[in-house]
């Protein structure tokens, strides 16, 4: 097996060694959804760590972007973004009836430092009809931005700082508990406006739905979010 290199957004290339750490894991190591078993001598700050049922270690590092390259600069085949079945074809998105929900306080669209998109313009919204047993992870450009669980309060999350103008790759991964039940659990992503403390999300670009009849093995979907 040839050595690989990992690149960050700053263009710094790190040579990956071939020998495994003295600590042996039952599964694989993933950083922002990219398999990185051979990473050595690297310190990651402000990260979240999760170990799934297969022993895979998942590190969500919002401050880092990781890409694995083969010798010669060719990008290696991408590792799975989450420990689930391969993504199914992108379903057709049908805009639901306009979503209107109160938010805690008015949020004027002011530009976020270092971002290209104004705050308060792109949103993640959930709708839970008394579902049970579902857990959903939402990734934007390889960064975990939200984990949603059945029974949680409705989510009204400003995701403007996670998106950039143009195409944004979105991965939504669902995991199931011991039993599924209740009604639908829906996740919407799209452009919205905050009018005097009320969020209006009239035509979401992305709608992800989980039902009580869905497989316990979970599911993943990949989308492209277009930000003008």
Secondary structure by P-SEA (a helix, b strand, c coil): cbbbbbbccccbbbbbbcccccccccbbbbcccccccccccccccbbbbbbcccbbbbbbbccbbbbbbccccccccccccccccccccccbbbbccbbbbbccccccccccccccccccccbbbbbbccccbbbbbbbcccccccccccccccccccccccccccbbbbbbbbbbcccccccbbbbbbbbbbbcccccccccccbbbbbccccccccbbbbbbbbcc
